[in-house]
Amino acid sequence: MKTDPESFIRANTSLMAPPHVPEIRLHLASEAHDLWLKTEEELEEIGLPPPFWAFAWAGGQGLARYILDHPDEVAGKRVLDFASGSGLVAIAAKLAGASHALAADIDPWAETAIRLNAVENGVTLDFTGDDLIGRTPNADVILAGDVFYDRDFTDRLIPWFRQLAREGHLVLVGDPGRAYLPKDHLEARATYQVPVTRALEDSEVKKTTVWRFLAG
């Protein structure tokens, strides 16, 4: 890395509570931060992949809200937060009583952001940067917020999530109506109106649904 992640994150974000999950505070970027304005070329120059970890996406906020409101889904269980980003969903799982939470994200910057956010919320999380798709994780519950935004990525996720569901894992996903949401494989659990930033989305509120991924 060309830039020290922790120093950069502390300098380019502020501690904020996502609007739909006020119990949790994260290092996030807003319009007030230079990070918000940097182009892809500027990010590449400092060695920074697109900073998905710097924003509380609608799917993650909805899923975190569901977990906090339904702690029985994760209490006493081992949880994997896939494509964790800021660590929001993993933190919610620990606050809801999960016995263990593993945050997984292939972006090495996410590891630092997740560590800082976990400390801020008084929880302990493990992290992996491995690509877990196709593997059977040591987890009872798999959580995934906002993962159906890309066709190729979705095509990899569907057979993996179906297999995990067949093996008896509870697979919950949060999604605000992304283009490649595979509704044929899903059962709705809850729906929320999640406040978001218009600069990131096409509206100021996104209807966000928490779904259970089905084996069939």
Secondary structure as the mmCIF struct_conf table of DSSP 4:
data_model
#
loop_
_struct_conf.conf_type_id
_struct_conf.id
_struct_conf.beg_label_comp_id
_struct_conf.beg_label_asym_id
_struct_conf.beg_label_seq_id
_struct_conf.end_label_comp_id
_struct_conf.end_label_asym_id
_struct_conf.end_label_seq_id
BEND BEND1 THR A 3 THR A 3
HELX_RH_AL_P HELX_RH_AL_P1 PRO A 5 ASN A 12
STRN STRN1 SER A 14 MET A 16
TURN_TY1_P TURN_TY1_P1 PRO A 19 HIS A 20
TURN_TY1_P TURN_TY1_P2 PRO A 22 GLU A 23
STRN STRN2 LEU A 26 LEU A 28
TURN_TY1_P TURN_TY1_P3 GLU A 31 ALA A 32
BEND BEND2 HIS A 33 HIS A 33
HELX_RH_AL_P HELX_RH_AL_P2 ASP A 34 LEU A 37
HELX_RH_AL_P HELX_RH_AL_P3 GLU A 40 GLU A 45
TURN_TY1_P TURN_TY1_P4 ILE A 46 GLY A 47
HELX_RH_3T_P HELX_RH_3T_P1 PHE A 52 ALA A 54
BEND BEND3 PHE A 55 PHE A 55
HELX_RH_AL_P HELX_RH_AL_P4 ALA A 58 ASP A 69
HELX_RH_3T_P HELX_RH_3T_P2 PRO A 71 GLU A 73
TURN_TY1_P TURN_TY1_P5 VAL A 74 GLY A 76
BEND BEND4 LYS A 77 LYS A 77
STRN STRN3 ARG A 78 PHE A 82
TURN_TY1_P TURN_TY1_P6 ALA A 83 ALA A 83
TURN_TY1_P TURN_TY1_P7 GLY A 85 SER A 86
BEND BEND5 GLY A 87 GLY A 87
HELX_RH_AL_P HELX_RH_AL_P5 LEU A 88 LEU A 95
TURN_TY1_P TURN_TY1_P8 ALA A 96 GLY A 97
BEND BEND6 SER A 99 SER A 99
STRN STRN4 HIS A 100 ALA A 104
BEND BEND7 ILE A 106 ILE A 106
HELX_RH_AL_P HELX_RH_AL_P6 PRO A 108 GLU A 120
TURN_TY1_P TURN_TY1_P9 ASN A 121 GLY A 122
STRN STRN5 ASP A 126 THR A 128
BEND BEND8 ASP A 130 ASP A 130
TURN_TY1_P TURN_TY1_P10 ILE A 133 GLY A 134
BEND BEND9 ARG A 135 ARG A 135
BEND BEND10 ASN A 138 ASN A 138
BEND BEND11 ASP A 140 ASP A 140
STRN STRN6 VAL A 141 GLY A 145
BEND BEND12 ASP A 146 ASP A 146
BEND BEND13 TYR A 149 ASP A 150
HELX_RH_AL_P HELX_RH_AL_P7 ARG A 151 ARG A 166
TURN_TY1_P TURN_TY1_P11 GLU A 167 GLY A 168
STRN STRN7 LEU A 170 ASP A 175
BEND BEND14 PRO A 176 PRO A 176
TURN_TY1_P TURN_TY1_P12 ALA A 179 TYR A 180
HELX_RH_3T_P HELX_RH_3T_P3 LYS A 183 HIS A 185
STRN STRN8 LEU A 186 PRO A 195
TURN_TY1_P TURN_TY1_P13 ARG A 198 LEU A 200
BEND BEND15 GLU A 201 GLU A 204
STRN STRN9 VAL A 205 PHE A 213
HELX_LH_PP_P HELX_LH_PP_P1 LEU A 214 LEU A 214
#
